[in-house]
């Protein structure tokens, strides 16, 4: 049986980005890489809120997420 040598987490975010910080802090020690992908438009065509973009950028600048 082979073992996992590295583990990553991918999150797609449109809203609720204020939760990313706590999620990243809780799981960071268990994964090697965290990627957050921003969905620029909702399924109904509404644009993403600038607050959510700023929250993700803040988490990246703080080193909580990798990309």
C-alpha positions, -999 to 999 in steps of 0.1 A, spaced: 0 0 0 14 34 -10 14 64 14 4 99 5 36 120 4 19 154 2 -17 167 7 -33 199 -5 -66 216 0 -85 235 -27 -113 259 -19 -136 277 -44 -148 309 -29 -175 334 -39 -188 347 -6 -183 338 30 -145 345 27 -144 356 64 -144 319 72 -113 311 51 -89 325 78 -102 301 105 -104 272 82 -68 277 71 -55 281 106 -72 249 117 -61 228 88 -27 243 80 -7 218 101 -24 189 83 -19 199 47 12 210 26 -5 234 3 -38 255 4 -52 270 -28 -82 293 -28 -99 299 -62 -121 330 -65 -153 326 -84 -157 361 -100 -194 357 -108 -222 339 -90 -243 312 -107 -268 340 -113 -243 364 -129 -237 386 -98 -201 399 -94 -180 390 -64 -179 415 -36 -146 434 -31 -147 425 6 -143 388 -3 -114 395 -27 -97 416 0 -102 389 27 -85 362 5 -56 386 -4 -52 393 33 -50 355 41 -24 351 13 -3 380 25 -4 365 60 8 332 47 -24 313 57 -30 302 21 -4 295 -6 -21 305 -38 
